[in-house]
Structure formats: C-alpha cells, structure tokens
Amino acid sequence: MKNKNLAKRVKELRKRKGLSQEELTENSGLSLRTIQRIENGETDPTGDSLRRIASALNVNPDELIDWTIKEDSSFLIFLNLSALTFLFFPILGIIIPFILWISKKDKIKDINTVAKELINFQITWSILVFLFPIIVLIIRLVSAETTYREAILFGPAIIIAYLVFMYVVNFLFIIYNSFRINAKKEARYFPKIKFLRS
C-alpha cells in the first residue's frame, strides 16, 4: 500500500466509533478480508471501497480520501481562476471549473471542497445576474407612478450599474480566493446556494 496513513486512519476511526472489523464489514458491504487488508496496509483500496468505508464510519469521504491523494495547490488555483471565463460568458464560469473538477475529482486534496464552493457561487451569481434586470424592468413597468418612457430610460441605467457591480464582485472573489488557496486557506464565496452538497 502506498499510503500507510490510510490504514492507520481507517483503523483509528473504526475504533473511535466502537466498531469491530466484522461490524464495519456489515455496514460497508465489503468483505472482512478486504477490511483486514486495508487496515494492515496490504492493499490500495478503490475509490468505491473508500466511499463505502467512509459511509459506514459516518464521516465525509474526504476525511479518508485526502489521506491517499496528492496535494496540488497550483491546480486548485488554476481551477479557481478558470471561473474568470465568466467575463466572456457567464455560463462558462460554471462549465469550465466543472469540467476541470470532474477531470481530477478524488485525485487532488481539497478539490471537491474548492470546486463545490466555486461552482455553487457561480451558479448563484449567474441567477442573480440574469434575474435582477428582468425584475427591475417588470417593477418599473407595473409601477403606477412610472411611465413607460421612464421605465425604458432609467431601467437600463440601474441594470448597467448592477451588472458592473456584480462583475467586479465576482472578479474580486475569484482573485481573493486564489490568494487564500495559495496560502493553504479555505476558499470562501458569498452569497451561494448549495446546489452541490458535500
């Protein structure tokens, strides 16, 4: 087994949960021999086996998987910066990071956390960017005090100011979080709706 820490981690978590190897076998659906070989460091478990063990131990798969995958902060920074493609078209800020995430999923430490934070923010941002102008125009058109001419004249000014603000916010969040990732700190995006959950 390439990573002896994983064997130690599985055994440590199993004992902390008060489970025997047999109980872990029953809860995970893996064979007793597989559990024994993993805990003795005799085999490299598959991603599916790790996820089953994590589920049986009631822990986040990253708590086990992160012991077996490499650290690559430069790729995490690249993943984060790939969201700058929103400058060309908003949806690209979701699609490009998603493709990069899927290509390296479960292979780089913390990639799942960074990608989900980033993509959740980008989806939320895109919704806000597309919905706000529509809402402003509808409100201005249905308002009894606003004439059609005023809605057409002043609506775009508000929308343009809002869009500029939103683009600046998105840009600054991406740059800020790239520095945080480089400093080995957690990426923080706000606001975000949790479309992708841990």
C-alpha positions in Angstrom: 0.0 0.0 0.0 1.5 3.3 -1.0 -0.1 5.3 1.8 0.3 3.7 5.3 -1.5 6.7 6.8 -4.8 5.5 5.3 -4.5 2.1 7.0 -3.9 3.9 10.3 -6.7 6.3 9.7 -9.3 3.6 8.9 -8.4 1.6 12.0 -8.4 4.7 14.2 -11.8 5.9 13.0 -13.3 2.4 13.3 -12.1 2.1 16.9 -13.2 5.6 17.8 -16.7 4.6 16.5 -16.6 1.5 18.7 -16.9 -0.9 15.7 -15.3 -4.2 15.2 -13.9 -5.2 11.8 -16.9 -7.5 11.4 -19.4 -4.6 12.1 -17.5 -2.4 9.6 -17.7 -5.2 7.1 -21.5 -5.5 7.6 -22.1 -1.7 7.4 -19.9 -1.1 4.4 -20.8 -4.2 2.3 -17.1 -5.1 1.9 -15.6 -8.4 2.7 -13.9 -9.0 6.1 -10.7 -9.9 4.2 -10.8 -6.5 2.3 -11.2 -4.6 5.5 -8.3 -6.5 7.1 -6.1 -5.9 4.1 -6.9 -2.2 4.1 -6.2 -1.8 7.8 -3.0 -3.8 7.6 -1.8 -1.7 4.7 -1.6 -4.6 2.3 -3.7 -3.1 -0.5 -4.6 0.2 -2.2 -8.4 0.4 -1.8 -10.5 1.7 -4.7 -12.4 4.9 -4.6 -15.7 3.0 -4.2 -14.3 1.0 -1.3 -13.1 4.2 0.4 -16.6 5.8 -0.1 -18.3 2.7 1.4 -16.0 2.7 4.4 -16.5 6.5 4.9 -20.3 6.0 4.8 -20.1 3.1 7.3 -17.9 5.2 9.6 -20.3 8.2 9.1 -17.5 10.5 8.0 -17.0 12.7 5.0 -15.2 10.7 2.2 -12.6 13.4 2.0 -11.5 12.6 5.6 -10.4 9.2 4.2 -9.7 10.1 0.6 -7.5 13.1 1.5 -5.0 10.6 3.0 -4.5 8.9 -0.3 -4.4 11.8 -2.8 -1.8 14.3 -3.5 -1.7 18.0 -2.7 -1.6 20.3 -5.7 -2.4 23.9 -4.8 -1.4 25.1 -8.2 -4.2 23.0 -9.8 -6.6 24.3 -7.2 -5.6 27.9 -8.0 -5.9 27.1 -11.8 -9.4 25.6 -11.1 -10.4 28.7 -9.2 -9.0 31.1 -11.8 -10.8 29.2 -14.6 -14.0 30.8 -13.3 -12.8 34.1 -14.8 -14.2 32.7 -18.1 -17.4 34.3 -16.8 -16.0 37.5 -18.3 -16.6 36.1 -21.8 -20.0 34.5 -21.0 -21.5 33.9 -17.5 -22.2 30.2 -18.0 -18.5 29.5 -18.9 -17.7 30.4 -15.2 -19.7 27.3 -14.3 -18.9 24.9 -17.1 -15.1 25.3 -17.2 -14.5 24.8 -13.5 -17.0 21.9 -13.6 -15.0 20.1 -16.4 -11.7 20.7 -14.5 -13.2 19.4 -11.3 -14.6 16.2 -12.9 -11.2 15.5 -14.6 -9.4 15.5 -11.3 -12.1 14.5 -8.8 -10.8 12.5 -5.9 -7.3 12.8 -7.2 -6.2 16.1 -5.6 -6.7 17.0 -1.9 -9.5 19.5 -1.2 -10.6 19.7 -4.9 -14.1 18.7 -4.0 -14.5 21.4 -1.4 -12.9 24.1 -3.6 -14.9 23.1 -6.7 -18.3 22.9 -4.9 -17.7 26.3 -3.2 -16.7 27.9 -6.5 -19.5 26.3 -8.7 -22.2 27.0 -6.1 -21.2 30.7 -6.1 -21.0 30.9 -9.9 -24.5 29.3 -10.3 -25.9 31.7 -7.6 -24.1 34.7 -9.2 -25.5 33.7 -12.7 -29.0 33.5 -11.4 -28.7 36.9 -9.8 -27.2 38.4 -12.9 -30.0 37.1 -15.2 -33.0 37.7 -12.9 -32.3 41.2 -11.5 -32.6 43.1 -14.8 -35.9 41.3 -15.6 -37.3 42.1 -12.1 -36.3 45.7 -12.3 -38.0 46.2 -15.7 -41.1 44.4 -14.5 -41.3 46.5 -11.4 -40.8 49.7 -13.3 -43.3 48.8 -15.9 -46.1 47.8 -13.5 -45.5 50.7 -11.1 -48.4 53.1 -11.3 -46.1 56.1 -10.9 -43.7 55.1 -13.6 -44.5 55.8 -17.2 -43.3 53.5 -20.0 -40.9 56.2 -21.1 -39.3 56.5 -17.6 -39.0 52.7 -17.3 -37.2 52.5 -20.6 -34.9 55.5 -19.9 -34.0 54.7 -16.2 -34.3 51.0 -16.2 -31.1 50.4 -18.2 -29.1 52.7 -16.1 -29.9 50.7 -13.0 -29.3 47.4 -14.7 -25.9 48.5 -16.1 -24.8 49.8 -12.7 -25.9 46.5 -11.1 -24.2 44.3 -13.8 -20.9 46.3 -13.4 -21.1 45.8 -9.7 -21.8 42.1 -10.0 -18.9 41.5 -12.4 -16.5 43.4 -10.2 -17.7 41.3 -7.2 -17.2 38.0 -9.0 -13.8 39.0 -10.3 -12.6 40.1 -6.8 -13.9 37.0 -5.1 -12.0 34.8 -7.6 -8.8 36.7 -7.1 -9.2 36.8 -3.3 -9.8 33.1 -3.1 -6.9 32.3 -5.4 -4.7 34.0 -2.8 -6.4 32.1 0.0 -5.8 28.8 -1.7 -2.2 29.7 -2.3 -1.9 30.4 1.4 -3.4 27.0 2.2 -6.6 28.5 3.5 -10.2 27.6 2.7 -11.9 29.2 -0.2 -14.8 31.4 0.9 -17.6 32.5 -1.5 -20.7 34.5 -0.7 -23.5 34.5 -1.4 -24.1 31.0 -2.6 -26.9 28.5 -2.7 -25.7 24.9 -2.0 -26.7 23.3 -5.3 -23.7 20.9 -4.9 -23.5 19.5 -1.5 -20.7 17.7 0.3 
